[in-house]
């Protein structure tokens, strides 16, 4: 049995930080988000939209510049 699942991916955020020559810690402090939220982002886990808005404001970008929704397939046995 195959099931389609939508998942969040923050690779765009990490690439943007590299392009801006900014560390994850610098971004976290500038955006005012917690280390727990940063860890969730690092694991591609869902976070509150307020966190994403803070990051966008700190980086002066749009939400589509830092994340994307990807389709994955789960196989159940």
N, CA, C and O atoms as CSV, one atom per row, in Angstrom:
chain,resi,resn,atom,element,x,y,z
A,1,UNK,N,N,0.858,-1.187,0.000
A,1,UNK,CA,C,0.000,0.000,0.000
A,1,UNK,C,C,0.896,1.239,0.000
A,1,UNK,O,O,1.757,1.397,0.865
A,2,UNK,N,N,0.683,2.098,-0.965
A,2,UNK,CA,C,1.462,3.338,-1.080
A,2,UNK,C,C,0.567,4.513,-0.730
A,2,UNK,O,O,-0.612,4.549,-1.082
A,3,UNK,N,N,1.150,5.463,-0.037
A,3,UNK,CA,C,0.395,6.639,0.378
A,3,UNK,C,C,1.230,7.882,0.117
A,3,UNK,O,O,2.414,7.922,0.451
A,4,UNK,N,N,0.620,8.886,-0.471
A,4,UNK,CA,C,1.305,10.146,-0.755
A,4,UNK,C,C,1.239,11.045,0.478
A,4,UNK,O,O,0.174,11.251,1.060
A,5,UNK,N,N,2.403,11.574,0.865
A,5,UNK,CA,C,2.484,12.440,2.040
A,5,UNK,C,C,3.175,13.738,1.638
A,5,UNK,O,O,4.147,13.726,0.883
A,6,UNK,N,N,2.677,14.835,2.140
A,6,UNK,CA,C,3.315,16.126,1.906
A,6,UNK,C,C,4.201,16.424,3.114
A,6,UNK,O,O,3.786,16.266,4.262
A,7,UNK,N,N,5.427,16.857,2.830
A,7,UNK,CA,C,6.378,17.149,3.896
A,7,UNK,C,C,7.013,18.517,3.656
A,7,UNK,O,O,7.089,18.985,2.521
A,8,UNK,N,N,7.460,19.142,4.720
A,8,UNK,CA,C,8.106,20.446,4.632
A,8,UNK,C,C,9.618,20.250,4.501
A,8,UNK,O,O,10.185,19.311,5.059
A,9,UNK,N,N,10.253,21.146,3.760
A,9,UNK,CA,C,11.698,21.077,3.552
A,9,UNK,C,C,12.261,22.495,3.631
A,9,UNK,O,O,11.760,23.409,2.975
A,10,UNK,N,N,13.306,22.667,4.439
A,10,UNK,CA,C,13.893,23.993,4.659
A,10,UNK,C,C,15.255,24.160,3.984
A,10,UNK,O,O,16.021,25.038,4.379
A,11,UNK,N,N,15.574,23.349,2.986
A,11,UNK,CA,C,16.865,23.467,2.297
A,11,UNK,C,C,17.086,24.856,1.701
A,11,UNK,O,O,18.215,25.343,1.646
A,12,UNK,N,N,16.009,25.485,1.260
A,12,UNK,CA,C,16.130,26.842,0.712
A,12,UNK,C,C,16.633,27.825,1.770
A,12,UNK,O,O,17.395,28.740,1.457
A,13,UNK,N,N,16.211,27.637,3.012
A,13,UNK,CA,C,16.660,28.501,4.104
A,13,UNK,C,C,18.165,28.349,4.317
A,13,UNK,O,O,18.881,29.343,4.432
A,14,UNK,N,N,18.642,27.107,4.369
A,14,UNK,CA,C,20.070,26.876,4.614
A,14,UNK,C,C,20.911,27.418,3.463
A,14,UNK,O,O,21.994,27.957,3.688
A,15,UNK,N,N,20.421,27.279,2.231
A,15,UNK,CA,C,21.147,27.825,1.077
A,15,UNK,C,C,21.184,29.349,1.150
A,15,UNK,O,O,22.206,29.969,0.854
A,16,UNK,N,N,20.060,29.948,1.547
A,16,UNK,CA,C,19.989,31.410,1.663
A,16,UNK,C,C,20.987,31.913,2.708
A,16,UNK,O,O,21.662,32.919,2.492
A,17,UNK,N,N,21.077,31.222,3.824
A,17,UNK,CA,C,22.031,31.623,4.867
A,17,UNK,C,C,23.467,31.543,4.348
A,17,UNK,O,O,24.280,32.422,4.633
A,18,UNK,N,N,23.778,30.494,3.590
A,18,UNK,CA,C,25.116,30.374,3.000
A,18,UNK,C,C,25.372,31.538,2.054
A,18,UNK,O,O,26.438,32.152,2.092
A,19,UNK,N,N,24.393,31.840,1.204
A,19,UNK,CA,C,24.539,32.946,0.249
A,19,UNK,C,C,24.723,34.286,0.966
A,19,UNK,O,O,25.436,35.163,0.479
A,20,UNK,N,N,24.083,34.438,2.116
A,20,UNK,CA,C,24.182,35.672,2.896
A,20,UNK,C,C,25.390,35.667,3.837
A,20,UNK,O,O,25.652,36.650,4.531
A,21,UNK,N,N,26.113,34.559,3.851
A,21,UNK,CA,C,27.248,34.388,4.769
A,21,UNK,C,C,26.825,34.622,6.218
A,21,UNK,O,O,27.497,35.324,6.974
A,22,UNK,N,N,25.698,34.020,6.583
A,22,UNK,CA,C,25.136,34.143,7.925
A,22,UNK,C,C,25.027,32.753,8.542
A,22,UNK,O,O,24.599,31.809,7.878
A,23,UNK,N,N,25.409,32.624,9.796
A,23,UNK,CA,C,25.305,31.333,10.469
A,23,UNK,C,C,23.867,31.107,10.949
A,23,UNK,O,O,23.063,32.036,11.023
A,24,UNK,N,N,23.576,29.871,11.267
A,24,UNK,CA,C,22.251,29.540,11.804
A,24,UNK,C,C,22.022,30.282,13.115
A,24,UNK,O,O,20.920,30.762,13.378
A,25,UNK,N,N,23.059,30.373,13.932
A,25,UNK,CA,C,22.937,31.075,15.217
A,25,UNK,C,C,22.678,32.560,15.010
A,25,UNK,O,O,21.839,33.146,15.695
A,26,UNK,N,N,23.394,33.174,14.067
A,26,UNK,CA,C,23.166,34.592,13.775
A,26,UNK,C,C,21.727,34.818,13.314
A,26,UNK,O,O,21.078,35.775,13.736
A,27,UNK,N,N,21.232,33.935,12.447
A,27,UNK,CA,C,19.851,34.054,11.972
A,27,UNK,C,C,18.872,33.879,13.125
A,27,UNK,O,O,17.887,34.611,13.224
A,28,UNK,N,N,19.140,32.910,13.997
A,28,UNK,CA,C,18.260,32.654,15.132
A,28,UNK,C,C,18.158,33.881,16.029
A,28,UNK,O,O,17.065,34.255,16.454
A,29,UNK,N,N,19.289,34.502,16.314
A,29,UNK,CA,C,19.301,35.686,17.169
A,29,UNK,C,C,18.621,36.873,16.496
A,29,UNK,O,O,17.855,37.596,17.134
A,30,UNK,N,N,18.898,37.075,15.215
A,30,UNK,CA,C,18.302,38.189,14.482
A,30,UNK,C,C,16.783,38.037,14.382
A,30,UNK,O,O,16.044,39.017,14.482
A,31,UNK,N,N,16.328,36.798,14.186
A,31,UNK,CA,C,14.888,36.545,14.045
A,31,UNK,C,C,14.187,36.443,15.400
A,31,UNK,O,O,12.963,36.558,15.476
A,32,UNK,N,N,14.950,36.231,16.459
A,32,UNK,CA,C,14.346,36.103,17.789
A,32,UNK,C,C,13.601,34.795,17.970
A,32,UNK,O,O,12.534,34.761,18.584
A,33,UNK,N,N,14.169,33.702,17.429
A,33,UNK,CA,C,13.530,32.400,17.604
A,33,UNK,C,C,14.360,31.549,18.567
A,33,UNK,O,O,15.540,31.823,18.787
A,34,UNK,N,N,13.750,30.536,19.127
A,34,UNK,CA,C,14.413,29.699,20.129
A,34,UNK,C,C,15.333,28.662,19.490
A,34,UNK,O,O,15.243,28.373,18.297
A,35,UNK,N,N,16.214,28.115,20.316
A,35,UNK,CA,C,17.079,27.032,19.837
A,35,UNK,C,C,16.241,25.798,19.512
A,35,UNK,O,O,16.591,25.030,18.616
A,36,UNK,N,N,15.159,25.608,20.219
A,36,UNK,CA,C,14.259,24.478,19.944
A,36,UNK,C,C,13.649,24.621,18.547
A,36,UNK,O,O,13.571,23.647,17.798
A,37,UNK,N,N,13.221,25.825,18.204
A,37,UNK,CA,C,12.647,26.057,16.876
A,37,UNK,C,C,13.698,25.829,15.793
A,37,UNK,O,O,13.402,25.247,14.750
A,38,UNK,N,N,14.917,26.286,16.039
A,38,UNK,CA,C,15.997,26.090,15.075
A,38,UNK,C,C,16.284,24.602,14.885
A,38,UNK,O,O,16.527,24.150,13.765
A,39,UNK,N,N,16.257,23.853,15.965
A,39,UNK,CA,C,16.483,22.409,15.880
A,39,UNK,C,C,15.394,21.731,15.055
A,39,UNK,O,O,15.682,20.834,14.262
A,40,UNK,N,N,14.142,22.158,15.240
A,40,UNK,CA,C,13.038,21.596,14.447
A,40,UNK,C,C,13.221,21.900,12.965
A,40,UNK,O,O,12.969,21.044,12.116
A,41,UNK,N,N,13.657,23.107,12.657
A,41,UNK,CA,C,13.925,23.474,11.269
A,41,UNK,C,C,15.020,22.581,10.689
A,41,UNK,O,O,14.934,22.138,9.544
A,42,UNK,N,N,16.044,22.327,11.491
A,42,UNK,CA,C,17.145,21.487,11.058
A,42,UNK,C,C,16.738,20.056,10.766
A,42,UNK,O,O,17.390,19.366,9.982
A,43,UNK,N,N,15.655,19.608,11.399
A,43,UNK,CA,C,15.140,18.254,11.180
A,43,UNK,C,C,13.978,18.235,10.178
A,43,UNK,O,O,13.312,17.214,10.012
A,44,UNK,N,N,13.743,19.374,9.513
A,44,UNK,CA,C,12.625,19.504,8.563
A,44,UNK,C,C,11.288,19.151,9.200
A,44,UNK,O,O,10.440,18.510,8.579
A,45,UNK,N,N,11.112,19.576,10.441
A,45,UNK,CA,C,9.848,19.373,11.137
A,45,UNK,C,C,8.991,20.630,11.016
A,45,UNK,O,O,9.497,21.718,10.741
A,46,UNK,N,N,7.704,20.464,11.224
A,46,UNK,CA,C,6.793,21.600,11.167
A,46,UNK,C,C,7.047,22.550,12.340
A,46,UNK,O,O,7.318,22.122,13.462
A,47,UNK,N,N,6.951,23.847,12.050
A,47,UNK,CA,C,7.059,24.870,13.091
A,47,UNK,C,C,5.880,25.823,12.940
A,47,UNK,O,O,5.214,25.852,11.905
A,48,UNK,N,N,5.640,26.590,13.974
A,48,UNK,CA,C,4.568,27.572,13.967
A,48,UNK,C,C,4.837,28.608,12.869
A,48,UNK,O,O,5.984,28.995,12.645
A,49,UNK,N,N,3.802,29.043,12.203
A,49,UNK,CA,C,3.944,30.024,11.116
A,49,UNK,C,C,4.581,31.316,11.619
A,49,UNK,O,O,5.265,31.998,10.856
A,50,UNK,N,N,4.370,31.663,12.886
A,50,UNK,CA,C,4.973,32.872,13.452
A,50,UNK,C,C,6.502,32.816,13.378
A,50,UNK,O,O,7.157,33.834,13.157
A,51,UNK,N,N,7.056,31.636,13.562
A,51,UNK,CA,C,8.513,31.464,13.472
A,51,UNK,C,C,8.978,31.742,12.054
A,51,UNK,O,O,9.976,32.434,11.849
A,52,UNK,N,N,8.263,31.210,11.078
A,52,UNK,CA,C,8.627,31.435,9.673
A,52,UNK,C,C,8.505,32.911,9.303
A,52,UNK,O,O,9.324,33.428,8.543
A,53,UNK,N,N,7.498,33.587,9.830
A,53,UNK,CA,C,7.316,35.017,9.572
A,53,UNK,C,C,8.485,35.815,10.171
A,53,UNK,O,O,8.992,36.743,9.540
A,54,UNK,N,N,8.906,35.453,11.378
A,54,UNK,CA,C,10.046,36.138,12.008
A,54,UNK,C,C,11.314,35.963,11.185
A,54,UNK,O,O,12.091,36.904,11.022
A,55,UNK,N,N,11.522,34.754,10.667
A,55,UNK,CA,C,12.704,34.490,9.846
A,55,UNK,C,C,12.646,35.313,8.564
A,55,UNK,O,O,13.641,35.914,8.160
A,56,UNK,N,N,11.479,35.338,7.930
A,56,UNK,CA,C,11.312,36.123,6.703
A,56,UNK,C,C,11.586,37.606,6.958
A,56,UNK,O,O,12.228,38.269,6.144
A,57,UNK,N,N,11.109,38.116,8.070
A,57,UNK,CA,C,11.343,39.523,8.402
A,57,UNK,C,C,12.829,39.776,8.630
A,57,UNK,O,O,13.363,40.789,8.177
A,58,UNK,N,N,13.492,38.871,9.322
A,58,UNK,CA,C,14.917,39.036,9.621
A,58,UNK,C,C,15.770,38.957,8.358
A,58,UNK,O,O,16.779,39.651,8.240
A,59,UNK,N,N,15.362,38.109,7.416
A,59,UNK,CA,C,16.132,37.918,6.187
A,59,UNK,C,C,15.612,38.759,5.024
A,59,UNK,O,O,16.168,38.733,3.926
A,60,UNK,N,N,14.532,39.510,5.282
A,60,UNK,CA,C,13.913,40.352,4.256
A,60,UNK,C,C,13.583,39.537,3.003
A,60,UNK,O,O,14.017,39.855,1.896
A,61,UNK,N,N,12.797,38.471,3.217
A,61,UNK,CA,C,12.447,37.596,2.104
A,61,UNK,C,C,11.019,37.087,2.259
A,61,UNK,O,O,10.340,37.393,3.239
A,62,UNK,N,N,10.584,36.322,1.298
A,62,UNK,CA,C,9.251,35.722,1.287
A,62,UNK,C,C,9.339,34.286,1.797
A,62,UNK,O,O,10.407,33.675,1.763
A,63,UNK,N,N,8.230,33.755,2.263
A,63,UNK,CA,C,8.224,32.395,2.811
A,63,UNK,C,C,8.656,31.354,1.777
A,63,UNK,O,O,9.254,30.339,2.136
A,64,UNK,N,N,8.363,31.593,0.515
A,64,UNK,CA,C,8.773,30.646,-0.533
A,64,UNK,C,C,10.277,30.666,-0.764
A,64,UNK,O,O,10.813,29.782,-1.432
A,65,UNK,N,N,10.969,31.674,-0.213
A,65,UNK,CA,C,12.424,31.744,-0.320
A,65,UNK,C,C,13.126,30.877,0.724
A,65,UNK,O,O,14.327,30.628,0.621
A,66,UNK,N,N,12.369,30.414,1.740
A,66,UNK,CA,C,13.014,29.667,2.823
A,66,UNK,C,C,12.475,28.257,3.005
A,66,UNK,O,O,13.065,27.469,3.744
A,67,UNK,N,N,11.385,27.922,2.359
A,67,UNK,CA,C,10.815,26.581,2.540
A,67,UNK,C,C,10.050,26.137,1.316
A,67,UNK,O,O,9.685,26.943,0.460
A,68,UNK,N,N,9.814,24.842,1.251
A,68,UNK,CA,C,8.947,24.299,0.218
A,68,UNK,C,C,8.245,23.063,0.759
A,68,UNK,O,O,8.705,22.424,1.706
A,69,UNK,N,N,7.137,22.750,0.140
A,69,UNK,CA,C,6.387,21.551,0.486
A,69,UNK,C,C,6.713,20.511,-0.588
A,69,UNK,O,O,6.542,20.753,-1.782
A,70,UNK,N,N,7.184,19.355,-0.136
A,70,UNK,CA,C,7.542,18.320,-1.102
A,70,UNK,C,C,6.639,17.098,-0.906
A,70,UNK,O,O,6.136,16.842,0.188
A,71,UNK,N,N,6.455,16.376,-1.970
A,71,UNK,CA,C,5.618,15.182,-1.943
A,71,UNK,C,C,6.520,13.967,-1.750
A,71,UNK,O,O,7.494,13.783,-2.480
A,72,UNK,N,N,6.192,13.155,-0.775
A,72,UNK,CA,C,6.936,11.926,-0.553
A,72,UNK,C,C,5.963,10.756,-0.598
A,72,UNK,O,O,4.751,10.942,-0.482
A,73,UNK,N,N,6.480,9.589,-0.762
A,73,UNK,CA,C,5.631,8.400,-0.806
A,73,UNK,C,C,5.988,7.491,0.359
A,73,UNK,O,O,7.156,7.180,0.591
A,74,UNK,N,N,4.975,7.079,1.075
A,74,UNK,CA,C,5.169,6.177,2.200
A,74,UNK,C,C,4.660,4.799,1.795
A,74,UNK,O,O,3.578,4.676,1.220
A,75,UNK,N,N,5.422,3.786,2.088
A,75,UNK,CA,C,5.019,2.421,1.772
A,75,UNK,C,C,4.643,1.720,3.064
A,75,UNK,O,O,5.459,1.598,3.977
A,76,UNK,N,N,3.403,1.259,3.134
A,76,UNK,CA,C,2.916,0.529,4.316
A,76,UNK,C,C,2.901,-0.956,3.988
A,76,UNK,O,O,2.498,-1.362,2.899
A,77,UNK,N,N,3.346,-1.754,4.945
A,77,UNK,CA,C,3.346,-3.199,4.723
A,77,UNK,C,C,2.352,-3.881,5.606
A,77,UNK,O,O,2.216,-5.103,5.553
